[in-house]
Amino acid sequence: MDVYTTAVKRFHAFGISGAKSKEEVTRRLAEMVHPDGSPKVAPQKAYLKEQIEMRVLGLGWTQFATAWSSGKDAHVGTVAHLQKLLEEILIYEISQRRLQRIPAEAAPPEMKARTMKELGTATCDAQELAAQSLFCVEEVRLAAVAEQARRDEALEDDPVEREQPPDGPPLDASLVGTRLEVCWKYFSTETNEPLLIWSPGEVIKVADGTSDKASAKCKSILPAGMVLLKWAEDPDRNEKETQSWKVLLPQKFNKQVLYGWRYDPRDVPRVAPLRQPEARAREAGRR
């Protein structure tokens, strides 16, 4: 059950943030560096592992499964190893996309093994077993949906985080009017313990670096990219509607950290859903 639930999550992530090319992978890795130019190895590995799992677990391409480390081979699990493997997967993915063979849904474990060519004519017993197997697959699918809903309700997973695009929007005037969430530190009203809460706000203005000030009395100009947010009234915390300038760092987009930020679920950019093979074939026939 956990395996299939993870496969569904990886398949969903593939549709939103799956890398489309070798160049995109290279660009994303190049962004994960320290100020001195040295690579941030852990984030690079995490990115490559996630991209590989989108295909191996999400799409069911188990022929590309790999170990993440090896005591016998130090190369296994390195950035170079994972990047090369991902590039090989992308070559295969491009060919499958041309043939319109990209899976339309996550493959349950039982379905992954049903790829062998059938020899001879199936007996009645074999057909009955196959029917039972398909029924079990549907049961697994429904159970996985229910399990994901339970995790979301128990706050074990964050459905809003899953819906976010891989990169944050540009911090310029195009962001005005967009609703965002910012991760703040609050204190529990019951235990007074600190906790992080996502608070919704609307972008009123983005500083251009030439004229915006924090207030009329301030003399210094705000740096470009600072965001003026309007916070709605919160009766539960006895807070009135306010506005404030905030620094939103691109590297904290969709991160569960203090001052992390992301799209409000009402304004998340939606990607076109993966179409069923039959629908793609019908569309191709009309052209």
C-alpha positions in Angstrom: 0.0 0.0 0.0 2.7 2.5 1.0 4.6 1.6 -2.2 1.6 2.4 -4.4 0.8 5.5 -2.5 4.3 6.7 -3.1 4.0 5.8 -6.8 0.9 7.9 -7.1 2.7 10.9 -5.5 5.7 10.5 -7.8 3.5 10.2 -10.8 1.7 13.4 -9.8 5.0 15.2 -9.3 6.1 14.0 -12.7 3.2 15.9 -14.3 4.1 19.1 -12.4 7.9 19.2 -12.1 9.4 16.4 -14.2 12.5 17.6 -16.1 11.9 17.7 -19.8 15.5 17.7 -21.1 19.1 17.2 -20.3 19.7 20.9 -20.5 17.0 21.5 -17.8 18.7 19.1 -15.5 22.1 20.7 -16.0 20.6 24.1 -15.3 18.9 23.0 -12.1 22.1 21.4 -10.8 24.1 24.5 -11.7 21.7 26.6 -9.4 22.6 24.4 -6.4 26.0 25.8 -5.5 27.6 27.6 -2.6 28.7 31.3 -2.8 32.2 30.0 -3.6 30.9 28.1 -6.6 31.3 24.6 -5.1 28.3 22.3 -5.6 25.7 21.6 -2.9 26.0 17.9 -3.2 23.1 16.9 -0.9 20.4 19.1 -2.7 21.8 17.9 -6.0 21.4 14.3 -5.0 17.9 14.9 -3.6 16.8 16.5 -6.9 18.2 13.7 -9.1 16.8 11.0 -6.8 13.3 12.6 -7.0 13.5 12.9 -10.8 14.5 9.3 -11.1 11.8 8.1 -8.7 9.2 10.0 -10.8 10.0 7.6 -13.6 10.9 4.4 -11.8 8.1 4.5 -9.2 5.6 6.9 -10.8 5.7 5.7 -14.4 6.7 2.1 -13.5 9.9 2.1 -15.5 11.6 -0.3 -13.1 14.3 -1.2 -15.7 16.0 2.0 -14.5 15.9 1.2 -10.8 19.2 1.8 -9.1 20.9 1.6 -5.7 21.4 5.0 -4.0 24.7 3.9 -2.4 27.1 0.9 -2.4 29.7 -0.2 0.0 31.5 -1.9 -2.8 31.4 0.9 -5.4 31.9 4.5 -4.3 30.6 5.8 -7.6 27.1 4.4 -7.0 24.8 7.2 -5.7 27.1 10.0 -6.6 25.9 13.1 -8.5 27.7 12.0 -11.6 26.1 8.5 -11.5 22.6 9.7 -10.8 22.9 12.5 -13.5 24.0 10.0 -16.1 21.2 7.6 -15.2 18.6 10.4 -15.4 19.9 11.5 -18.8 19.5 7.9 -20.1 16.0 7.8 -18.7 15.2 11.1 -20.5 16.4 9.6 -23.8 14.0 6.7 -23.3 11.2 9.1 -22.2 11.5 11.1 -25.4 11.1 8.0 -27.5 8.1 6.9 -25.5 6.5 10.3 -25.7 6.9 10.2 -29.5 5.2 6.8 -29.6 2.5 8.2 -27.2 3.4 5.5 -24.6 3.7 7.7 -21.5 1.6 6.1 -18.8 -1.7 7.9 -18.1 -1.6 6.9 -14.4 0.7 5.4 -11.8 1.3 1.7 -12.2 0.4 -0.4 -9.2 3.1 -3.1 -8.4 0.9 -5.9 -9.8 0.6 -4.1 -13.2 4.4 -3.7 -13.5 4.9 -7.4 -13.8 2.2 -7.9 -16.5 4.4 -7.0 -19.4 5.5 -10.5 -20.5 4.3 -11.8 -23.9 1.5 -14.3 -23.4 2.3 -17.7 -24.9 -0.5 -19.9 -26.3 -4.2 -19.5 -25.4 -5.2 -18.7 -21.8 -7.2 -21.4 -20.0 -10.3 -20.6 -18.1 -8.4 -20.8 -14.8 -5.8 -18.3 -16.1 -8.5 -15.9 -17.3 -10.2 -16.1 -13.9 -6.9 -15.4 -12.1 -6.2 -12.4 -14.4 -9.7 -11.0 -13.6 -9.0 -11.5 -9.9 -5.7 -9.7 -10.3 -7.2 -6.7 -12.1 -9.9 -6.5 -9.3 -7.1 -6.5 -6.7 -5.3 -3.7 -8.6 -8.5 -1.6 -8.4 -8.8 -2.3 -4.7 -5.2 -1.2 -4.2 -5.8 1.9 -6.2 -8.9 2.9 -4.1 -7.1 2.0 -0.9 -4.1 4.2 -1.9 -6.4 7.2 -2.5 -8.0 6.7 0.9 -4.6 6.5 2.5 -3.4 9.7 0.9 -6.6 11.4 2.1 -5.9 10.2 5.6 -2.3 11.5 5.5 -3.5 14.9 4.2 -6.1 15.1 7.0 -3.6 14.1 9.7 -1.1 16.7 8.3 1.4 14.0 7.6 1.6 15.2 4.0 1.0 18.7 2.6 -1.3 18.6 -0.5 -0.6 22.3 -1.2 3.1 21.6 -1.3 2.6 18.9 -3.8 0.6 21.2 -6.1 3.4 23.8 -6.4 5.5 24.3 -9.5 9.2 23.5 -9.3 10.2 27.2 -9.4 8.8 30.3 -7.8 7.4 33.2 -9.8 9.6 36.2 -10.7 9.7 38.8 -8.0 8.5 41.7 -10.1 5.4 43.6 -11.1 3.8 40.6 -12.7 3.3 39.2 -9.2 0.9 42.0 -8.1 -2.5 40.6 -7.3 -1.3 37.1 -6.7 -2.2 35.4 -3.5 0.7 33.8 -1.6 1.3 31.9 1.6 4.3 32.7 3.8 5.5 30.4 6.6 5.5 32.3 9.9 6.5 31.2 13.4 3.5 31.3 15.7 3.0 30.1 19.3 0.3 27.6 20.1 -2.6 29.0 22.0 -2.8 25.8 23.9 0.8 24.9 24.8 2.6 28.2 23.9 5.1 26.1 21.9 6.5 27.6 18.7 5.1 26.2 15.4 5.3 27.1 11.7 2.0 28.1 10.1 1.3 29.1 6.5 -0.4 32.5 6.4 -2.2 33.7 3.2 -1.6 37.2 1.9 -2.1 39.2 -1.4 0.8 40.9 -3.2 0.0 44.7 -3.4 3.3 45.9 -4.8 6.8 44.7 -5.7 9.7 47.1 -5.2 11.5 48.1 -8.3 14.7 49.3 -6.5 14.3 52.9 -7.6 11.5 54.6 -5.7 9.7 52.4 -3.2 10.2 53.1 0.6 9.0 51.2 3.6 7.1 54.3 4.7 6.8 58.0 3.9 9.2 58.8 6.7 11.9 56.5 5.4 14.8 57.9 3.4 16.3 54.7 2.1 15.0 53.0 -1.1 13.9 49.4 -0.8 15.9 46.8 -2.8 14.3 45.5 -5.9 12.2 42.3 -5.3 10.9 43.2 -1.9 7.1 42.4 -1.7 4.4 44.4 -0.1 1.8 41.9 1.2 -1.7 42.5 2.5 -2.7 40.2 5.4 -6.4 39.6 5.9 -8.0 40.1 9.3 -7.7 37.1 11.6 -10.4 37.2 14.3 -9.1 34.0 15.9 -5.8 35.7 16.8 -7.3 39.1 17.3 -5.3 40.5 14.3 -6.6 43.3 12.0 -5.9 43.6 8.3 -2.3 44.8 7.8 0.2 45.5 5.1 4.0 44.9 5.4 7.1 44.6 3.2 8.8 41.2 3.1 11.9 39.7 1.6 11.0 36.5 -0.2 14.1 34.5 -1.1 13.8 32.3 -4.3 15.6 29.5 -2.6 12.9 29.3 0.1 10.1 28.8 -2.4 7.8 25.9 -1.3 10.1 25.1 1.6 8.8 24.2 5.0 11.1 26.7 6.7 10.7 30.1 8.4 9.8 32.7 5.8 9.3 30.0 3.2 6.7 31.0 0.6 4.5 29.6 -2.1 1.4 30.1 -4.1 -1.9 30.2 -2.2 -3.8 27.1 -3.2 -6.3 29.3 -5.0 -3.6 30.8 -7.3 -1.4 27.8 -8.0 -0.6 27.6 -11.7 -2.3 24.6 -13.1 -0.7 22.3 -15.6 -2.6 20.4 -18.3 -3.4 16.9 -17.0 -1.7 14.0 -18.8 -4.2 12.8 -21.4 -5.3 9.2 -21.8 -3.6 7.4 -24.8 -7.0 7.0 -26.5 -7.7 10.8 -26.3 -4.3 11.6 -27.8 -4.9 9.2 -30.6 -8.3 10.7 -31.4 -6.8 14.2 -31.4 -4.0 13.1 -33.7 -6.6 11.6 -36.1 -8.4 14.9 -36.4 -5.2 16.7 -37.5 
